[in-house]
Amino acid sequence: MSAALLELRGVAKAFGSLRVLDGLTLAVQPGEALGIIGPNGAGKTTAMNIIIGRLQPDGGTVLLDGPRA
């Protein structure tokens, strides 16, 4: 198994007292397609904004193409 192209480990994000993400963990392998579904307010947009760097997580790690040196 190759290293994940995108990996989130225990990602957390809150806006004030509202905890939007709490321990989000996922891995996407090269060539893999992933869909994220859920109801309004589930944190999908927040997760995507953390992945693209628009928001910083309050905790956890985001790795793109493996760890950076």
PDB file of N, H, CA, C and O in Angstrom:
ATOM      1  N   MET A   1       0.838  -1.177   0.000  1.00  0.00           N
ATOM      2  CA  MET A   1       0.000   0.000   0.000  1.00  0.00           C
ATOM      3  C   MET A   1       0.880   1.237   0.000  1.00  0.00           C
ATOM      4  O   MET A   1       1.820   1.339   0.788  1.00  0.00           O
ATOM      5  N   SER A   2       0.573   2.182  -0.889  1.00  0.00           N
ATOM      6  H   SER A   2      -0.190   2.100  -1.529  1.00  0.00           H
ATOM      7  CA  SER A   2       1.363   3.403  -0.966  1.00  0.00           C
ATOM      8  C   SER A   2       0.888   4.399   0.087  1.00  0.00           C
ATOM      9  O   SER A   2      -0.178   4.241   0.682  1.00  0.00           O
ATOM     10  N   ALA A   3       1.701   5.423   0.302  1.00  0.00           N
ATOM     11  H   ALA A   3       2.567   5.552  -0.181  1.00  0.00           H
ATOM     12  CA  ALA A   3       1.339   6.460   1.265  1.00  0.00           C
ATOM     13  C   ALA A   3       0.139   7.237   0.746  1.00  0.00           C
ATOM     14  O   ALA A   3      -0.039   7.390  -0.463  1.00  0.00           O
ATOM     15  N   ALA A   4      -0.676   7.723   1.662  1.00  0.00           N
ATOM     16  H   ALA A   4      -0.531   7.599   2.644  1.00  0.00           H
ATOM     17  CA  ALA A   4      -1.860   8.491   1.290  1.00  0.00           C
ATOM     18  C   ALA A   4      -1.459   9.788   0.598  1.00  0.00           C
ATOM     19  O   ALA A   4      -0.478  10.427   0.976  1.00  0.00           O
ATOM     20  N   LEU A   5      -2.227  10.167  -0.417  1.00  0.00           N
ATOM     21  H   LEU A   5      -3.024   9.647  -0.724  1.00  0.00           H
ATOM     22  CA  LEU A   5      -2.014  11.435  -1.103  1.00  0.00           C
ATOM     23  C   LEU A   5      -2.496  12.582  -0.217  1.00  0.00           C
ATOM     24  O   LEU A   5      -1.868  13.639  -0.156  1.00  0.00           O
ATOM     25  N   LEU A   6      -3.606  12.363   0.460  1.00  0.00           N
ATOM     26  H   LEU A   6      -4.116  11.505   0.410  1.00  0.00           H
ATOM     27  CA  LEU A   6      -4.169  13.343   1.390  1.00  0.00           C
ATOM     28  C   LEU A   6      -4.544  12.604   2.668  1.00  0.00           C
ATOM     29  O   LEU A   6      -5.205  11.567   2.624  1.00  0.00           O
ATOM     30  N   GLU A   7      -4.117  13.144   3.804  1.00  0.00           N
ATOM     31  H   GLU A   7      -3.580  13.986   3.840  1.00  0.00           H
ATOM     32  CA  GLU A   7      -4.437  12.506   5.076  1.00  0.00           C
ATOM     33  C   GLU A   7      -4.779  13.565   6.117  1.00  0.00           C
ATOM     34  O   GLU A   7      -4.054  14.545   6.286  1.00  0.00           O
ATOM     35  N   LEU A   8      -5.884  13.355   6.804  1.00  0.00           N
ATOM     36  H   LEU A   8      -6.473  12.559   6.667  1.00  0.00           H
ATOM     37  CA  LEU A   8      -6.280  14.180   7.935  1.00  0.00           C
ATOM     38  C   LEU A   8      -6.245  13.293   9.166  1.00  0.00           C
ATOM     39  O   LEU A   8      -6.792  12.190   9.164  1.00  0.00           O
ATOM     40  N   ARG A   9      -5.604  13.775  10.210  1.00  0.00           N
ATOM     41  H   ARG A   9      -5.160  14.671  10.212  1.00  0.00           H
ATOM     42  CA  ARG A   9      -5.464  13.004  11.445  1.00  0.00           C
ATOM     43  C   ARG A   9      -5.985  13.829  12.620  1.00  0.00           C
ATOM     44  O   ARG A   9      -5.353  14.797  13.042  1.00  0.00           O
ATOM     45  N   GLY A  10      -7.136  13.436  13.137  1.00  0.00           N
ATOM     46  H   GLY A  10      -7.650  12.650  12.794  1.00  0.00           H
ATOM     47  CA  GLY A  10      -7.677  14.070  14.334  1.00  0.00           C
ATOM     48  C   GLY A  10      -7.952  15.551  14.200  1.00  0.00           C
ATOM     49  O   GLY A  10      -7.767  16.300  15.159  1.00  0.00           O
ATOM     50  N   VAL A  11      -8.392  15.991  13.027  1.00  0.00           N
ATOM     51  H   VAL A  11      -8.542  15.383  12.248  1.00  0.00           H
ATOM     52  CA  VAL A  11      -8.603  17.420  12.778  1.00  0.00           C
ATOM     53  C   VAL A  11      -9.808  17.932  13.581  1.00  0.00           C
ATOM     54  O   VAL A  11     -10.865  17.303  13.617  1.00  0.00           O
ATOM     55  N   ALA A  12      -9.618  19.073  14.213  1.00  0.00           N
ATOM     56  H   ALA A  12      -8.759  19.584  14.184  1.00  0.00           H
ATOM     57  CA  ALA A  12     -10.673  19.704  15.010  1.00  0.00           C
ATOM     58  C   ALA A  12     -10.779  21.171  14.624  1.00  0.00           C
ATOM     59  O   ALA A  12      -9.785  21.818  14.295  1.00  0.00           O
ATOM     60  N   LYS A  13     -12.012  21.685  14.673  1.00  0.00           N
ATOM     61  H   LYS A  13     -12.819  21.159  14.941  1.00  0.00           H
ATOM     62  CA  LYS A  13     -12.250  23.109  14.409  1.00  0.00           C
ATOM     63  C   LYS A  13     -13.496  23.540  15.154  1.00  0.00           C
ATOM     64  O   LYS A  13     -14.516  22.852  15.133  1.00  0.00           O
ATOM     65  N   ALA A  14     -13.405  24.688  15.816  1.00  0.00           N
ATOM     66  H   ALA A  14     -12.576  25.247  15.833  1.00  0.00           H
ATOM     67  CA  ALA A  14     -14.543  25.265  16.518  1.00  0.00           C
ATOM     68  C   ALA A  14     -14.664  26.735  16.132  1.00  0.00           C
ATOM     69  O   ALA A  14     -13.675  27.406  15.836  1.00  0.00           O
ATOM     70  N   PHE A  15     -15.886  27.207  16.143  1.00  0.00           N
ATOM     71  H   PHE A  15     -16.689  26.662  16.383  1.00  0.00           H
ATOM     72  CA  PHE A  15     -16.174  28.621  15.952  1.00  0.00           C
ATOM     73  C   PHE A  15     -16.870  29.072  17.233  1.00  0.00           C
ATOM     74  O   PHE A  15     -18.062  28.834  17.426  1.00  0.00           O
ATOM     75  N   GLY A  16     -16.102  29.726  18.103  1.00  0.00           N
ATOM     76  H   GLY A  16     -15.134  29.919  17.946  1.00  0.00           H
ATOM     77  CA  GLY A  16     -16.622  30.060  19.427  1.00  0.00           C
ATOM     78  C   GLY A  16     -16.868  28.777  20.201  1.00  0.00           C
ATOM     79  O   GLY A  16     -15.979  27.933  20.312  1.00  0.00           O
ATOM     80  N   SER A  17     -18.069  28.628  20.735  1.00  0.00           N
ATOM     81  H   SER A  17     -18.791  29.314  20.646  1.00  0.00           H
ATOM     82  CA  SER A  17     -18.388  27.418  21.499  1.00  0.00           C
ATOM     83  C   SER A  17     -18.949  26.299  20.621  1.00  0.00           C
ATOM     84  O   SER A  17     -19.218  25.203  21.114  1.00  0.00           O
ATOM     85  N   LEU A  18     -19.129  26.568  19.316  1.00  0.00           N
ATOM     86  H   LEU A  18     -18.911  27.458  18.915  1.00  0.00           H
ATOM     87  CA  LEU A  18     -19.664  25.555  18.400  1.00  0.00           C
ATOM     88  C   LEU A  18     -18.530  24.715  17.831  1.00  0.00           C
ATOM     89  O   LEU A  18     -17.725  25.207  17.040  1.00  0.00           O
ATOM     90  N   ARG A  19     -18.464  23.455  18.227  1.00  0.00           N
ATOM     91  H   ARG A  19     -19.118  23.055  18.869  1.00  0.00           H
ATOM     92  CA  ARG A  19     -17.432  22.522  17.750  1.00  0.00           C
ATOM     93  C   ARG A  19     -17.937  21.909  16.444  1.00  0.00           C
ATOM     94  O   ARG A  19     -18.883  21.121  16.446  1.00  0.00           O
ATOM     95  N   VAL A  20     -17.298  22.277  15.327  1.00  0.00           N
ATOM     96  H   VAL A  20     -16.530  22.917  15.325  1.00  0.00           H
ATOM     97  CA  VAL A  20     -17.747  21.841  14.005  1.00  0.00           C
ATOM     98  C   VAL A  20     -17.097  20.516  13.622  1.00  0.00           C
ATOM     99  O   VAL A  20     -17.778  19.610  13.141  1.00  0.00           O
ATOM    100  N   LEU A  21     -15.802  20.396  13.828  1.00  0.00           N
ATOM    101  H   LEU A  21     -15.249  21.132  14.219  1.00  0.00           H
ATOM    102  CA  LEU A  21     -15.074  19.147  13.569  1.00  0.00           C
ATOM    103  C   LEU A  21     -14.402  18.711  14.862  1.00  0.00           C
ATOM    104  O   LEU A  21     -13.845  19.529  15.594  1.00  0.00           O
ATOM    105  N   ASP A  22     -14.460  17.422  15.132  1.00  0.00           N
ATOM    106  H   ASP A  22     -14.913  16.757  14.537  1.00  0.00           H
ATOM    107  CA  ASP A  22     -13.875  16.918  16.373  1.00  0.00           C
ATOM    108  C   ASP A  22     -13.252  15.553  16.106  1.00  0.00           C
ATOM    109  O   ASP A  22     -13.923  14.527  16.215  1.00  0.00           O
ATOM    110  N   GLY A  23     -11.979  15.544  15.761  1.00  0.00           N
ATOM    111  H   GLY A  23     -11.434  16.378  15.673  1.00  0.00           H
ATOM    112  CA  GLY A  23     -11.273  14.287  15.535  1.00  0.00           C
ATOM    113  C   GLY A  23     -11.481  13.688  14.148  1.00  0.00           C
ATOM    114  O   GLY A  23     -11.481  12.467  13.993  1.00  0.00           O
ATOM    115  N   LEU A  24     -11.657  14.542  13.139  1.00  0.00           N
ATOM    116  H   LEU A  24     -11.657  15.534  13.265  1.00  0.00           H
ATOM    117  CA  LEU A  24     -11.842  14.054  11.764  1.00  0.00           C
ATOM    118  C   LEU A  24     -10.565  13.378  11.266  1.00  0.00           C
ATOM    119  O   LEU A  24      -9.494  13.985  11.248  1.00  0.00           O
ATOM    120  N   THR A  25     -10.694  12.129  10.868  1.00  0.00           N
ATOM    121  H   THR A  25     -11.564  11.636  10.882  1.00  0.00           H
ATOM    122  CA  THR A  25      -9.565  11.361  10.343  1.00  0.00           C
ATOM    123  C   THR A  25      -9.991  10.699   9.045  1.00  0.00           C
ATOM    124  O   THR A  25     -11.026  10.035   8.987  1.00  0.00           O
ATOM    125  N   LEU A  26      -9.183  10.882   8.001  1.00  0.00           N
ATOM    126  H   LEU A  26      -8.342  11.420   8.048  1.00  0.00           H
ATOM    127  CA  LEU A  26      -9.440  10.207   6.725  1.00  0.00           C
ATOM    128  C   LEU A  26      -8.148  10.147   5.931  1.00  0.00           C
ATOM    129  O   LEU A  26      -7.217  10.912   6.180  1.00  0.00           O
ATOM    130  N   ALA A  27      -8.101   9.239   4.980  1.00  0.00           N
ATOM    131  H   ALA A  27      -8.858   8.618   4.778  1.00  0.00           H
ATOM    132  CA  ALA A  27      -6.947   9.107   4.090  1.00  0.00           C
ATOM    133  C   ALA A  27      -7.456   8.829   2.684  1.00  0.00           C
ATOM    134  O   ALA A  27      -8.345   8.002   2.485  1.00  0.00           O
ATOM    135  N   VAL A  28      -6.881   9.529   1.712  1.00  0.00           N
ATOM    136  H   VAL A  28      -6.159  10.201   1.874  1.00  0.00           H
ATOM    137  CA  VAL A  28      -7.225   9.338   0.308  1.00  0.00           C
ATOM    138  C   VAL A  28      -5.963   8.867  -0.410  1.00  0.00           C
ATOM    139  O   VAL A  28      -4.947   9.561  -0.427  1.00  0.00           O
ATOM    140  N   GLN A  29      -6.045   7.688  -0.996  1.00  0.00           N
ATOM    141  H   GLN A  29      -6.870   7.124  -0.982  1.00  0.00           H
ATOM    142  CA  GLN A  29      -4.905   7.102  -1.703  1.00  0.00           C
ATOM    143  C   GLN A  29      -4.822   7.656  -3.127  1.00  0.00           C
ATOM    144  O   GLN A  29      -5.841   8.081  -3.672  1.00  0.00           O
ATOM    145  N   PRO A  30      -3.645   7.662  -3.738  1.00  0.00           N
ATOM    146  CA  PRO A  30      -3.526   8.101  -5.130  1.00  0.00           C
ATOM    147  C   PRO A  30      -4.483   7.304  -6.029  1.00  0.00           C
ATOM    148  O   PRO A  30      -4.559   6.079  -5.938  1.00  0.00           O
ATOM    149  N   GLY A  31      -5.206   8.017  -6.895  1.00  0.00           N
ATOM    150  H   GLY A  31      -5.143   9.013  -6.969  1.00  0.00           H
ATOM    151  CA  GLY A  31      -6.140   7.383  -7.808  1.00  0.00           C
ATOM    152  C   GLY A  31      -7.509   7.118  -7.213  1.00  0.00           C
ATOM    153  O   GLY A  31      -8.411   6.676  -7.924  1.00  0.00           O
ATOM    154  N   GLU A  32      -7.684   7.375  -5.931  1.00  0.00           N
ATOM    155  H   GLU A  32      -6.951   7.734  -5.354  1.00  0.00           H
ATOM    156  CA  GLU A  32      -8.949   7.122  -5.250  1.00  0.00           C
ATOM    157  C   GLU A  32      -9.831   8.369  -5.322  1.00  0.00           C
ATOM    158  O   GLU A  32      -9.335   9.491  -5.220  1.00  0.00           O
ATOM    159  N   ALA A  33     -11.129   8.169  -5.497  1.00  0.00           N
ATOM    160  H   ALA A  33     -11.531   7.257  -5.580  1.00  0.00           H
ATOM    161  CA  ALA A  33     -12.097   9.263  -5.454  1.00  0.00           C
ATOM    162  C   ALA A  33     -12.915   9.128  -4.181  1.00  0.00           C
ATOM    163  O   ALA A  33     -13.309   8.024  -3.803  1.00  0.00           O
ATOM    164  N   LEU A  34     -13.168  10.244  -3.526  1.00  0.00           N
ATOM    165  H   LEU A  34     -12.848  11.140  -3.833  1.00  0.00           H
ATOM    166  CA  LEU A  34     -13.880  10.230  -2.259  1.00  0.00           C
ATOM    167  C   LEU A  34     -14.981  11.269  -2.308  1.00  0.00           C
ATOM    168  O   LEU A  34     -14.745  12.406  -2.716  1.00  0.00           O
ATOM    169  N   GLY A  35     -16.170  10.896  -1.903  1.00  0.00           N
ATOM    170  H   GLY A  35     -16.362   9.973  -1.572  1.00  0.00           H
ATOM    171  CA  GLY A  35     -17.284  11.824  -1.784  1.00  0.00           C
ATOM    172  C   GLY A  35     -17.589  12.046  -0.317  1.00  0.00           C
ATOM    173  O   GLY A  35     -17.514  11.119   0.490  1.00  0.00           O
ATOM    174  N   ILE A  36     -17.932  13.275   0.026  1.00  0.00           N
ATOM    175  H   ILE A  36     -17.993  14.028  -0.629  1.00  0.00           H
ATOM    176  CA  ILE A  36     -18.285  13.596   1.398  1.00  0.00           C
ATOM    177  C   ILE A  36     -19.737  14.055   1.390  1.00  0.00           C
ATOM    178  O   ILE A  36     -20.087  15.030   0.726  1.00  0.00           O
ATOM    179  N   ILE A  37     -20.577  13.343   2.134  1.00  0.00           N
ATOM    180  H   ILE A  37     -20.292  12.551   2.674  1.00  0.00           H
ATOM    181  CA  ILE A  37     -21.991  13.689   2.202  1.00  0.00           C
ATOM    182  C   ILE A  37     -22.400  13.873   3.654  1.00  0.00           C
ATOM    183  O   ILE A  37     -21.742  13.376   4.568  1.00  0.00           O
ATOM    184  N   GLY A  38     -23.478  14.582   3.849  1.00  0.00           N
ATOM    185  H   GLY A  38     -24.013  14.986   3.107  1.00  0.00           H
ATOM    186  CA  GLY A  38     -24.007  14.772   5.192  1.00  0.00           C
ATOM    187  C   GLY A  38     -24.998  15.902   5.191  1.00  0.00           C
ATOM    188  O   GLY A  38     -25.099  16.644   4.214  1.00  0.00           O
ATOM    189  N   PRO A  39     -25.733  16.045   6.272  1.00  0.00           N
ATOM    190  CA  PRO A  39     -26.751  17.092   6.350  1.00  0.00           C
ATOM    191  C   PRO A  39     -26.129  18.479   6.481  1.00  0.00           C
ATOM    192  O   PRO A  39     -24.931  18.610   6.733  1.00  0.00           O
ATOM    193  N   ASN A  40     -26.947  19.506   6.309  1.00  0.00           N
ATOM    194  H   ASN A  40     -27.921  19.400   6.104  1.00  0.00           H
ATOM    195  CA  ASN A  40     -26.504  20.878   6.532  1.00  0.00           C
ATOM    196  C   ASN A  40     -25.942  21.007   7.935  1.00  0.00           C
ATOM    197  O   ASN A  40     -26.517  20.491   8.894  1.00  0.00           O
ATOM    198  N   GLY A  41     -24.822  21.696   8.051  1.00  0.00           N
ATOM    199  H   GLY A  41     -24.355  22.115   7.273  1.00  0.00           H
ATOM    200  CA  GLY A  41     -24.216  21.906   9.359  1.00  0.00           C
ATOM    201  C   GLY A  41     -23.342  20.768   9.847  1.00  0.00           C
ATOM    202  O   GLY A  41     -22.900  20.779  10.995  1.00  0.00           O
ATOM    203  N   ALA A  42     -23.082  19.779   8.989  1.00  0.00           N
ATOM    204  H   ALA A  42     -23.441  19.770   8.055  1.00  0.00           H
ATOM    205  CA  ALA A  42     -22.287  18.625   9.413  1.00  0.00           C
ATOM    206  C   ALA A  42     -20.784  18.887   9.399  1.00  0.00           C
ATOM    207  O   ALA A  42     -20.022  18.089   9.945  1.00  0.00           O
ATOM    208  N   GLY A  43     -20.338  19.983   8.789  1.00  0.00           N
ATOM    209  H   GLY A  43     -20.956  20.632   8.346  1.00  0.00           H
ATOM    210  CA  GLY A  43     -18.910  20.312   8.756  1.00  0.00           C
ATOM    211  C   GLY A  43     -18.223  20.038   7.442  1.00  0.00           C
ATOM    212  O   GLY A  43     -16.996  20.103   7.373  1.00  0.00           O
ATOM    213  N   LYS A  44     -18.975  19.729   6.382  1.00  0.00           N
ATOM    214  H   LYS A  44     -19.972  19.676   6.438  1.00  0.00           H
ATOM    215  CA  LYS A  44     -18.371  19.411   5.079  1.00  0.00           C
ATOM    216  C   LYS A  44     -17.573  20.584   4.522  1.00  0.00           C
ATOM    217  O   LYS A  44     -16.424  20.413   4.114  1.00  0.00           O
ATOM    218  N   THR A  45     -18.167  21.764   4.502  1.00  0.00           N
ATOM    219  H   THR A  45     -19.100  21.903   4.834  1.00  0.00           H
ATOM    220  CA  THR A  45     -17.486  22.942   3.965  1.00  0.00           C
ATOM    221  C   THR A  45     -16.297  23.324   4.834  1.00  0.00           C
ATOM    222  O   THR A  45     -15.249  23.707   4.315  1.00  0.00           O
ATOM    223  N   THR A  46     -16.448  23.225   6.141  1.00  0.00           N
ATOM    224  H   THR A  46     -17.300  22.914   6.563  1.00  0.00           H
ATOM    225  CA  THR A  46     -15.334  23.512   7.038  1.00  0.00           C
ATOM    226  C   THR A  46     -14.174  22.556   6.768  1.00  0.00           C
ATOM    227  O   THR A  46     -13.020  22.982   6.724  1.00  0.00           O
ATOM    228  N   ALA A  47     -14.466  21.280   6.590  1.00  0.00           N
ATOM    229  H   ALA A  47     -15.403  20.934   6.626  1.00  0.00           H
ATOM    230  CA  ALA A  47     -13.411  20.299   6.289  1.00  0.00           C
ATOM    231  C   ALA A  47     -12.713  20.653   4.979  1.00  0.00           C
ATOM    232  O   ALA A  47     -11.485  20.616   4.901  1.00  0.00           O
ATOM    233  N   MET A  48     -13.492  20.996   3.946  1.00  0.00           N
ATOM    234  H   MET A  48     -14.490  21.025   4.010  1.00  0.00           H
ATOM    235  CA  MET A  48     -12.882  21.350   2.662  1.00  0.00           C
ATOM    236  C   MET A  48     -12.031  22.614   2.791  1.00  0.00           C
ATOM    237  O   MET A  48     -10.951  22.692   2.206  1.00  0.00           O
ATOM    238  N   ASN A  49     -12.505  23.601   3.547  1.00  0.00           N
ATOM    239  H   ASN A  49     -13.383  23.539   4.023  1.00  0.00           H
ATOM    240  CA  ASN A  49     -11.729  24.829   3.736  1.00  0.00           C
ATOM    241  C   ASN A  49     -10.436  24.577   4.499  1.00  0.00           C
ATOM    242  O   ASN A  49      -9.444  25.268   4.266  1.00  0.00           O
ATOM    243  N   ILE A  50     -10.424  23.624   5.386  1.00  0.00           N
ATOM    244  H   ILE A  50     -11.230  23.062   5.575  1.00  0.00           H
ATOM    245  CA  ILE A  50      -9.180  23.245   6.074  1.00  0.00           C
ATOM    246  C   ILE A  50      -8.252  22.527   5.101  1.00  0.00           C
ATOM    247  O   ILE A  50      -7.048  22.784   5.092  1.00  0.00           O
ATOM    248  N   ILE A  51      -8.795  21.636   4.287  1.00  0.00           N
ATOM    249  H   ILE A  51      -9.773  21.427   4.294  1.00  0.00           H
ATOM    250  CA  ILE A  51      -7.969  20.904   3.318  1.00  0.00           C
ATOM    251  C   ILE A  51      -7.280  21.857   2.342  1.00  0.00           C
ATOM    252  O   ILE A  51      -6.101  21.681   2.035  1.00  0.00           O
ATOM    253  N   ILE A  52      -8.010  22.867   1.852  1.00  0.00           N
ATOM    254  H   ILE A  52      -8.968  23.010   2.102  1.00  0.00           H
ATOM    255  CA  ILE A  52      -7.417  23.784   0.865  1.00  0.00           C
ATOM    256  C   ILE A  52      -6.613  24.907   1.500  1.00  0.00           C
ATOM    257  O   ILE A  52      -5.981  25.691   0.791  1.00  0.00           O
ATOM    258  N   GLY A  53      -6.626  24.998   2.828  1.00  0.00           N
ATOM    259  H   GLY A  53      -7.139  24.361   3.404  1.00  0.00           H
ATOM    260  CA  GLY A  53      -5.809  25.992   3.511  1.00  0.00           C
ATOM    261  C   GLY A  53      -6.507  27.314   3.770  1.00  0.00           C
ATOM    262  O   GLY A  53      -5.862  28.255   4.233  1.00  0.00           O
ATOM    263  N   ARG A  54      -7.786  27.424   3.494  1.00  0.00           N
ATOM    264  H   ARG A  54      -8.310  26.659   3.118  1.00  0.00           H
ATOM    265  CA  ARG A  54      -8.523  28.658   3.764  1.00  0.00           C
ATOM    266  C   ARG A  54      -8.732  28.857   5.271  1.00  0.00           C
ATOM    267  O   ARG A  54      -8.773  29.988   5.756  1.00  0.00           O
ATOM    268  N   LEU A  55      -8.861  27.756   5.993  1.00  0.00           N
ATOM    269  H   LEU A  55      -8.828  26.838   5.598  1.00  0.00           H
ATOM    270  CA  LEU A  55      -8.976  27.784   7.456  1.00  0.00           C
ATOM    271  C   LEU A  55      -7.860  26.950   8.059  1.00  0.00           C
ATOM    272  O   LEU A  55      -7.402  25.978   7.457  1.00  0.00           O
ATOM    273  N   GLN A  56      -7.427  27.335   9.249  1.00  0.00           N
ATOM    274  H   GLN A  56      -7.799  28.124   9.737  1.00  0.00           H
ATOM    275  CA  GLN A  56      -6.450  26.551  10.001  1.00  0.00           C
ATOM    276  C   GLN A  56      -7.196  25.699  11.017  1.00  0.00           C
ATOM    277  O   GLN A  56      -8.113  26.193  11.673  1.00  0.00           O
ATOM    278  N   PRO A  57      -6.825  24.432  11.162  1.00  0.00           N
ATOM    279  CA  PRO A  57      -7.478  23.605  12.182  1.00  0.00           C
ATOM    280  C   PRO A  57      -7.051  24.044  13.582  1.00  0.00           C
ATOM    281  O   PRO A  57      -5.953  24.566  13.775  1.00  0.00           O
ATOM    282  N   ASP A  58      -7.932  23.825  14.547  1.00  0.00           N
ATOM    283  H   ASP A  58      -8.824  23.401  14.390  1.00  0.00           H
ATOM    284  CA  ASP A  58      -7.584  24.089  15.940  1.00  0.00           C
ATOM    285  C   ASP A  58      -6.730  22.961  16.516  1.00  0.00           C
ATOM    286  O   ASP A  58      -6.023  23.151  17.506  1.00  0.00           O
ATOM    287  N   GLY A  59      -6.799  21.795  15.892  1.00  0.00           N
ATOM    288  H   GLY A  59      -7.373  21.641  15.088  1.00  0.00           H
ATOM    289  CA  GLY A  59      -6.015  20.648  16.328  1.00  0.00           C
ATOM    290  C   GLY A  59      -5.928  19.635  15.216  1.00  0.00           C
ATOM    291  O   GLY A  59      -6.696  19.691  14.256  1.00  0.00           O
ATOM    292  N   GLY A  60      -5.013  18.725  15.336  1.00  0.00           N
ATOM    293  H   GLY A  60      -4.389  18.680  16.116  1.00  0.00           H
ATOM    294  CA  GLY A  60      -4.840  17.684  14.336  1.00  0.00           C
ATOM    295  C   GLY A  60      -3.835  18.065  13.266  1.00  0.00           C
ATOM    296  O   GLY A  60      -3.185  19.107  13.336  1.00  0.00           O
ATOM    297  N   THR A  61      -3.725  17.192  12.270  1.00  0.00           N
ATOM    298  H   THR A  61      -4.254  16.345  12.213  1.00  0.00           H
ATOM    299  CA  THR A  61      -2.721  17.342  11.221  1.00  0.00           C
ATOM    300  C   THR A  61      -3.347  17.113   9.855  1.00  0.00           C
ATOM    301  O   THR A  61      -4.188  16.230   9.684  1.00  0.00           O
ATOM    302  N   VAL A  62      -2.929  17.918   8.886  1.00  0.00           N
ATOM    303  H   VAL A  62      -2.246  18.635   9.024  1.00  0.00           H
ATOM    304  CA  VAL A  62      -3.323  17.736   7.495  1.00  0.00           C
ATOM    305  C   VAL A  62      -2.046  17.500   6.697  1.00  0.00           C
ATOM    306  O   VAL A  62      -1.143  18.336   6.699  1.00  0.00           O
ATOM    307  N   LEU A  63      -1.974  16.357   6.016  1.00  0.00           N
ATOM    308  H   LEU A  63      -2.707  15.677   6.014  1.00  0.00           H
ATOM    309  CA  LEU A  63      -0.807  16.024   5.215  1.00  0.00           C
ATOM    310  C   LEU A  63      -1.217  15.895   3.751  1.00  0.00           C
ATOM    311  O   LEU A  63      -2.145  15.155   3.423  1.00  0.00           O
ATOM    312  N   LEU A  64      -0.533  16.604   2.886  1.00  0.00           N
ATOM    313  H   LEU A  64       0.221  17.205   3.152  1.00  0.00           H
ATOM    314  CA  LEU A  64      -0.768  16.520   1.463  1.00  0.00           C
ATOM    315  C   LEU A  64       0.475  15.921   0.821  1.00  0.00           C
ATOM    316  O   LEU A  64       1.552  16.516   0.872  1.00  0.00           O
ATOM    317  N   ASP A  65       0.330  14.750   0.219  1.00  0.00           N
ATOM    318  H   ASP A  65      -0.544  14.267   0.178  1.00  0.00           H
ATOM    319  CA  ASP A  65       1.435  14.054  -0.427  1.00  0.00           C
ATOM    320  C   ASP A  65       2.549  13.702   0.559  1.00  0.00           C
ATOM    321  O   ASP A  65       3.734  13.835   0.252  1.00  0.00           O
ATOM    322  N   GLY A  66       2.144  13.248   1.756  1.00  0.00           N
ATOM    323  H   GLY A  66       1.182  13.140   2.006  1.00  0.00           H
ATOM    324  CA  GLY A  66       3.106  12.807   2.756  1.00  0.00           C
ATOM    325  C   GLY A  66       3.593  13.938   3.634  1.00  0.00           C
ATOM    326  O   GLY A  66       3.278  15.101   3.385  1.00  0.00           O
ATOM    327  N   PRO A  67       4.353  13.610   4.653  1.00  0.00           N
ATOM    328  CA  PRO A  67       4.854  14.644   5.566  1.00  0.00           C
ATOM    329  C   PRO A  67       5.855  15.564   4.878  1.00  0.00           C
ATOM    330  O   PRO A  67       6.577  15.153   3.970  1.00  0.00           O
ATOM    331  N   ARG A  68       5.883  16.777   5.314  1.00  0.00           N
ATOM    332  H   ARG A  68       5.296  17.111   6.052  1.00  0.00           H
ATOM    333  CA  ARG A  68       6.847  17.748   4.798  1.00  0.00           C
ATOM    334  C   ARG A  68       8.091  17.720   5.675  1.00  0.00           C
ATOM    335  O   ARG A  68       8.006  17.581   6.895  1.00  0.00           O
ATOM    336  N   ALA A  69       9.238  17.855   5.038  1.00  0.00           N
ATOM    337  H   ALA A  69       9.307  17.968   4.047  1.00  0.00           H
ATOM    338  CA  ALA A  69      10.509  17.852   5.796  1.00  0.00           C
ATOM    339  C   ALA A  69      10.780  19.217   6.392  1.00  0.00           C
ATOM    340  O   ALA A  69      11.796  19.408   7.060  1.00  0.00           O
TER     341      ALA A  69
END
